[in-house]
Amino acid sequence: MKIPYCLRAASVFATLSCALAQAALAAPLAYVPNEKSGTVSVVDTATDTVLRSLAAGKRPRGIAAVPGGTRLFVTDAGSNTLLILDSAGGAVPAPLALGKSPEGVSVSPDGRYAAVAVEESNSVTLVDARSGARLADIPVQGRNPEHAVFSPDSRWLYVSAEEAEQVDVIDVEQRRQAGTVAVGLRPRGIGFSPDGSRAYIACELVNTVYVVDTATRSTLAKIPAGRNANGIAVHPSGKQVYVSNGTDGSVMLIDTATHTVSATVAVGKRPWNMALTPDGAKLYVANGRSNSVSVIDTAAARKVADIGVGELPWGVAIP
């Protein structure tokens, strides 16, 4: 019996709709740069297994992804370049030359820019995220900048530095430093509340997370953390902040309503930078000295997996 065209079209449409719905519901991928291995491990967050590895220069450190995850930005401290990778393994642009010892990289929430903290030149390189072209090299006051993180509205860059007691604030459109925020010695990880009204800054040498009012650039609270507080991740709800403690081998959960630590979770050795899945259900923690990524169930506040990756994982990006 011949099936009428309208029924065949409806069947094709239904199949396509189902496929699109399944793709939309697919778990995101996590990308982990392995500094000593020269690779990026690609992790399926549905199964918490490594799917493949991407070649990533000599010493990949910072990593960020554009919205959707089609393009990755990786700093290669071995060649002092910014690598721009196609996450599916396609053709990639030539590396972008940077100053010596590039560290953290981030992508603006609007997808327009990438920003790289460059240690030895005490600057931030601003890049067009679509073309990969250099837009500006912006000097900052803090020595040896570690991270450059965009505010949720993409207007500001907060820059932490290893030799500083402040976070430098860059006006992105003006391409210049517009102010500072006083914090403790050696600020490292930075995260923002979803509405951008608060910044959370881990200060490694004082074992403290500073809570900053971004409108006034003043400190609202100082939250005691573990030894060598380092990475920061903010839950999409804005109700929790996570801080990794490098010496303690733990991650602390901070209640943002009370500015207190509500739970501590043991992870691997030398936990560093971290990332949450978009729904906030899982936190992925790079353990530099364990060559692993710990997975934390955020609702239960407990570790549910350790994933073996390459040597000396530096961080995690989850688009």
N, C-alpha and C positions, 0 to 999 in steps of 0.2 A: 504494500500500500504506500503510495506516495504521500509524504508529509507536506502539508501546505507550507508555503514560504513563510507566512506570518508566524506559524508555530515553530518552524526551524529558527527564525530570527529571534523569537522569544527565548528559545532554548539556549542559543549562543549568548544572548544578552545575560541570561541568568547565570550561565557558566562563568562569563567574564566578571560579572558582579561578585560572584562567590570568590573568584580568584583574587580580585582586588581587595575584598574584605579580609581574606586570609592574609594578604600581604600587609595590610594596614595593622593587623593584629599581631604580626610576627614580632618576636622579641628583638630588641636592638642588639647590635654588636658592640663589644667593648674592645678598645685598641690599647695595647700595652707596649710602650717602648722599652727595649731591653738594652741598657747602655753598653754592657760588655759583649753581648752577642751581636750587636749591630742589626737588630731585627725589631719588628713590631709584631707581637702576637695578636691574632684576631680571635676573640672569645665569643662564643654563642651564649648569651645570657639566659636563654631558655634551658640549656642543658649544662651550663658552666663547664664547657669543654673548649679546647683550643681547636679551631677549624683549620688554620694555616698560619704561616709566618710571612711577613713582607720584608724584603731587604730594605734597610733604612740607614745607609751610610756606615760610619765608623763608630760613633758614640751617640746614638739617639737619646735625647733627654726629654725636653718638653714636647707635648703633643696636644693638638686641638683639632676639631672637626667642624666643617661647615654644617649648618642645619640640614638634616637629611643624610649626612655622613658620606656623601659621594667624594669628598676631597678631604685629605688629611694634611695638616701642617706639622712638621717634625723638625725640631732643632737638632743639628748634628754638631756636637762640640768637637768632634774629631777633625772636621773640615771647615768649621766656622761658617756653616751655611744653613739656610732654611730649605728643607726638602718639602716639595709639594707632591703628594702621592695620590694616585687614583685608588680608592679603597677596593675597587673591583679588579685591580691589576692592569688597568689600561695604560695608555701613553701618559707620561708626566712631563711637565715643564722642566727646564734646566734649574738646578739649585740656585738660590739667591744668596750671593755673598753677604756675610754679616761681619761684625767685629769679632774679636776673640771671645771665646767662651759664652756662646748663646745659651740661655737657660729656658725659662718658661715661655710658653706661647699660648695665646688665647684668640678666639674668634668672637667678634661682636655679635650680640644676639640678633641684630638685623642682617647679619651675613655679609656686610660690606667690607669689613676690615679684619686683618690679623695683626697682632701686636707681639713683638718678641723682646724680652728683656735680655740685654747684652752686657755681660758683667764688666769686662775690662775697659769698655768705652763709656761706662756709666750712662747708658742711653737706652731708649726704646725705639726699635725700628717698626714703623707703621707700614703695612702692606695692603694693597688692594686684593681682597680675598678672591675676587673673580678672575683677575688677570695675572695675579702673582707679582705685579710690579711694585717696586719700592716707592712709597709716597713721601716718607720723611724719616730722618733720624733725629729723635727728640732727646736732648740732654736732660738728665735728672740729677737731683742733688745727692741722693743716697748712693754710696759706693757699693759696687758689686750687686746690681739689681738681680733679683731672683725670679720674681713673677710680675707680670703686667696683666691685670684682669679688668675687663670691661664691666661697667655698671649695667643693670638690666635695660636701661634706655639707650645704651651705646654711646652716651654723651661723654663719659669720663673713663679714664684709665687710672686704676690704683696700682702703684708700683712699690713692691717691697724690696729691701736690699739687705744683704748680709751684714754690712757695716753701717748700720743706721739705727736710730731710735725714732724713726718717723716713716710714714708712708707718703710718697710723692703722688700728687694728683695732677693728671694731664687732661687738658681740654682737647678732646679729639679733633674737633673741627678747626680750632685755632692752632693745633700742632705745637703746643707749648705747655710747660708746667704752669699750673694755675694756683697751686697751693700745696700745703702739707698737712698731715695728721700726726700729732705726737703719739707715739706708742712705746712699747718696751724694746729692749735691745734684740736685734736680729729678727725683725719681722719676716715671716715666711708666707704661709698660705693665706689667701684672701677669698672671702665669699660674701655675697650680698643677699639680703632678704629679697623675696620675689618682687616687692614693690620698690626696692632700691633705697628705702629709708634707713637701713642699717647695713653696716659693713662689719664683718667678723674677721679678725686678724690674729693669727697665731704668732706669738713671739717666742722664739726658740730658747733663748738664753735666760728668760725669766719665767718660763713654763706657764704662760698666761695667754688667754684669749681676750683680746680687747674688743669691746662692743662700741662701735662708733656711730654717732648720729651724722649721716652724710650731709644733711642740710647745714649744720653748724660746724662740721668736722671736729667735733669734740667727743671725748670719751664718756659713755654712759655707764659702763660697767667693766670690771676686770674680773675674769673668771679663772680661778686656779685650774690648771690642766696638769698632765703628767710631765715627765722629764723629756726635754727636747720636743716640745709641742711644734708641730710642723704643718701637716696638710689640713685643709678645711674643705668641707662640703656642706651645703645648705639644702635641707629637704624642700621639695617643691611647695609644701604646705606653709613653709616658713616657721613651723613650730619646733623644729629640731635643727641643731647644727652638730656636725661631727668634726672632731679634731683627732689627728693621729699623733701618738707620742713615740718618737723614734727610739729612745733608750728603753722605755718600758715595754715596747712591743704590744701596744694596746691602742684602741680607739675609744674615745669618750663621747657619749651622747649628752648634749647640752639642751636643756629646756629653755627656749627663748623667752617664755613668759616670766620665768623666775630667775633666769641667768644662773642656773645651778646645774651641776652634773647629775644626771638621773640614772646613768648606767655606764659601765666600763666593760669592754669586750676584748679579750685577748686575741691577738692575731699573730702574724709572723714576726721575724726579726727585722728591725729597722723599717717600720711602716712609714711611708712617705706620702705621696700624693694619691688622691682618691677621686672617685666619681660615682654618682647615683644614676640608676636607671630613670628615665623620664617620669615614670609613675611613682618614684621614690620607694619602691618596694625592696630594692637591693642596693647595697653599698659595696663597691669594689675597691679594695685597698692594695696598693702595690707594696710588697715587702722586699726591700732592696737586698737584704742579706739572706733571705730565705729562697730567693728565686721563685717567688710565688705571688699569687693574688688571693687574698682572703675575701670571701663573700659573706656579707652580714645581712641577715633578714632584719630589716629595720623595724617591723611591727613587733617582732619577738625580742629584738635587741640581743641576738645571738649569732655566732658564726655558724654557717651551714656548709661551707666548702672551702677547701684550699686548692687552687688551680696552679699546677706547675707551668711556668712560662720560661723565658730565656734568663740569661744571667744579668743580674743587677737591674731589675725593673724599676723605672723612675716615676711612673705615674699611670694614669688611666684616662682615656677619653671615651665618652658614650654620647653619641649625637642625640 
